[in-house]
Structures are given as C-alpha cells and as structure tokens.
C-alpha cells in the first residue's frame, strides 16, 4: 500500500477511535420527570386558555363592574352543593409531560387558568382532583362589590350592560362561546358563607328567592335609574349574574324587569 494511503487510513482510524471514546465519556441525557398524577386527558388546557383569553379581552376597560372566571361544574352536585363546594387541598391542576401546576380555586369552584408556556406547548390537560365526579367547565360572570358590601342598583345595571356588550362582541362563528353569547343573564345571585346572609335594598329584605345560602334578585331595568342601593348583610362569598331560567321554579312569580 502506498505510503500516502497508509497515512490517510491511520488518520481516519484514529479519528474514529477518538469519536467513540468521546461518546462513551459523554454523560447520559437527563431523564424527563414523570409527574405523579394521572392525566385523564379529556379537558384541553390550550383550548380553554384561549377561550379565557377571548373573554377577558372583551371585558369593558377599567373601571368596570364585571369580571369573568371559569367554574368547575359537577353534574352530580345540586345547586347549593355546587355553590358551597370548597376544595380541602387542591381541586384543579394543569398536567402535561413535564408540567404539574396546581390552580387556585375559590369557594364555589371559581378560578382563572394561569398562563403556562410549557403546558401550552405540550398541549397539557386540565385535571380535576375529584375524578369520580363528572365535571366540565362553565363561565362565571362576577359582579364587583364595594368593601362596605354594598352595590348601587345602577351599578348592577352597568354590570349587566357590560355583560351584554361582551355577548354582542362574541362572533357567531366562535362555537366555544355560543352558550355565553345567547345566555339570558338577568338575575343577580349573592352567595353567603352561611345561612344567615341576607340581600336588602334600602335596608329592607329584597330577595326574590333563595337557594341554599344564596339570594336571587331579578334585575328590574326601571330601578337602575334610581338611587336604590343593594346591601349584602352577612359574610358575603361571591356575587354573580345568572340566568333566571336556571331557577324558573323559584322565580315563577317574579315578573321580568
């Protein structure tokens, strides 16, 4: 074999040996951490985060009277049970290949999804702790109240006006929000921490109906121009705007406003 070919052969052989040694010496790649919780994979984080973003973007600018949150809806819980639902540890988690993030959930099952880039990229899912219960996610329309636990009737009218503006802004092609777009939200629902709470107007009991620890008040558009004031007497939990048709049997004798 000519000298130049032997030198080339030896050089290539030495290079191959050096490469093999480097591969043997290289550390093994770090193992991906496997989360402890099982991921049922039936509620998509990415889709609901997008929906939450769309709703938040449609709210009136500050200062406003209306907020929006997502809400766990357990089909097996009656209305009062749903309103009084209080997680003992955690209730909702975002679970992906390398993500396991617990979400803060308030009484009644209300929460906002956190913005998690890794979970979004991994197409993570939303997991309920109580997997034995059938559940889904609804939208909750939250009314802001003052620190003095009072709300002017005119402010309730403003909150409902803001909600209707959001509905109008939802596209008919946004299939994920058609329930919210066509909902007839016309009733204030004030939930208290215990059974002693009371909804009053100008100091007098004014609830049209009660369900569990919650008081219902059908919105009367004629009163929105008055100076009437709604008072929440007792340990208040949350004030929302709901559809009267969800409580038709309780509000059957109350005329629409």
N, C-alpha and C positions, 0 to 999 in steps of 0.2 A: 504494500500500500504506500503510495507516495507520501512524503513527509507532511505536505500541507493538508492532506486529507486526514492523516492520523491526528494532527494537531486540532483540526476542526472537530473531529469525533470526540477527542478528550475534553475539549471545551464544552461541547453540548452535554456530555455525560456529567461533568462537574456541575454545570448549571442545573441539570435535572435533580441531582442529589441535594443541592443547596435548597431548591424549591421544596422538595419533600421534607427536608429537615425543618424548614420554616413552618410548614403546615402542621407537622407533629407538635411543634413548640407553641403554636398559636392557641390561646385559651378558647374553651368552648363558649359558644354564644349563650348569653343569659337566658334562662328559661322564662317563658311568659307566665306570670302569676295567674293562677286559675282561681276565680272567685268562689267563695264557699256556697253562695246561694244559687239555687237552681233558677234558670231563666226560662219561664214558660213561653216567652216569645209571641204573645198574642196582642200586645198593645204597643204599637211602634212609637218610640220616643221622637224620632225625626218628624213624623207626620204631625204629632200633637204639639211639638215645639213650634213648628211652622204655623199651625193654627193659632196658638197662643200669641205668636208674634203679630199675626194679622189682626187679631182682636185688639191687642194693646195699641197697635199703630192707628186704629180707628177711633180711639177714645178722644174726647174733647181735650184741648190743651189746658194746662193749669192756669188758674184754679178751677177745678171741676168737682162735681158731686158724685161721680160714678167711677167705680173701679171694676175690674173683671178678674176672676180667678177660675181655675179648673176645680172640679169637685169629684171625689170618688162617689160613685153611685152604686150602692149594693142593692141588687134587685130583691134580695131576701129580707132587707130591713124595711119595716114600716116607716112612715114619715117621721114620727117622733124619734124612733131609734136612729134614723139617719142624722137628724138634727143634733142628737146628743152623743153621737159617735165621737169618742176621744181616744186616740191611739195611746196605748200604755208605754210603748217604746218607739218603734218606727212603724209606719204604715205603707209608705211608698218608697221604692228605690229604683234608680236607673242602673240597669245591669247590661254590660257588654263583655267583650272578650277580655278587656283589661280594666273595666270600669265597674265600680260598685258604690254608687253615691246615694246616701240616704237623703230624702227630701223632707223639709219641714212641713208638717201638716197640722193645721189648726182644728179645733173642735168643729164638728160638722163635716169634716173631710175636705176642707178647702185648702188649696195650695197653688203655688206657681212653679212651673218647671224651671230648674236652673239651666243656664247656658253652658253646656259642656261640649267643647270642641271634639274631644276624643270620643265621647259617646255618640255624637252626631256622625263622625266619620265611620265608626264601627257599626252604625245602624243598630244601636242598642234598643232595648225594650224597657217598658215601664212595668215594674213588678209590684204587686200588692202582697203585703205580708200575709193577709188572710186569704190564701188562695182557695180555701174551701168554700168561700162565698163567691157567688157570681157577681162580677163588678165591671163597670165601664167608667168612662169619664164624661161628665157633663160640664156645662158652663154656669158659673155663678155670677150674678150681677150684684155688686156690693155698693151700698149707699154709705157715703161718709157722714158721720155724725160729729157734733162738737164734743169737746171734753166735758161739757156740762150735761151730756146725754140728752140733748135737745136737737130738734130739726125743724126748721120752719117749713110749713106746708108748701110754700113757694119753692123751697129748695128741693122738696120731693118732686115737685113738678119739673124742676130743672133736670134732676137726675133721670126722670122718665123721658124728657126731651132729648137728653144726651144719648140714652139707650136707643131711641127711635132713629136718631141720626146715624148711629152705628149700623142699625138694621138696614137703613136706606143705602149705606155705603157698601154693604156686602153684595158682591156680584151674584147674579143668578146662576153663574157658572161655577161658583165656589161651593161644590157639593158638600164639603165637610161642615159648612156653616149654615145650611138651609134651615135646620131646626131653629137656630137663633134668629135668622133673618125673618122667619114667618111667625115667631112666637108672639102671643098677645100678652105682653108683660104689662100688667095693670094693677098690681096689688103689692103693697108693702108688707114684708114679713119680718117681724122683730123677734129674735130668739134670745131668751134669757138663760142664765146659768142654772136657775132653779124655777120652781113653780110659782114663786112669789112675785115675779115680774109683771108689770102692767104697762100698757100703752095708753097714754092720755093725750087729749087735745084740750088746750087751755085749762089744764088742771082736772079735767073730767075723764073718767074711763071711756075709751072710744073704739076699742077693738070690735070689728065686725064679727070675728070668730076667733077661736083659739084651737091650737092643735099641739098637744104636749106642752112644752114650755114656750111656745111661740104664739104671738098675737098677729092676726091678719087685719089689714086695713085696705079696703078697696079705694083706689085713687079717685077723687072727685075733682075733675078739672075746674069746676066752678069755685072751689075753695083755694085754688092755687094763687088767686089774685088777692086773697085776704091776708090778714096778719096772723092767721092761726098758727099755733106752734105745737108740734108733736113732742111729747115728753116720754122718755123711756125710764120708768120708775122701777128700780131694781138692778141687780147685777146683769148688765147687758152683755150678750155674747156677740151677735152679728146682726146686721140689718141688710136685707136683700130685697130685690124686686122680682116677683114671681108671676106666674100666670094664674088668674082666678079659676080657670077651668080645671086646674090641678086640684082645687079644693071646692069643686062645684057643690057638693052636698052640704058643705059647711056655710057657703056663701049664697045659697039659693035665694034667700030672702033679701039680699043686699042689692039694690039697683046699681047698674053700671054708671060710672061717673062720666 
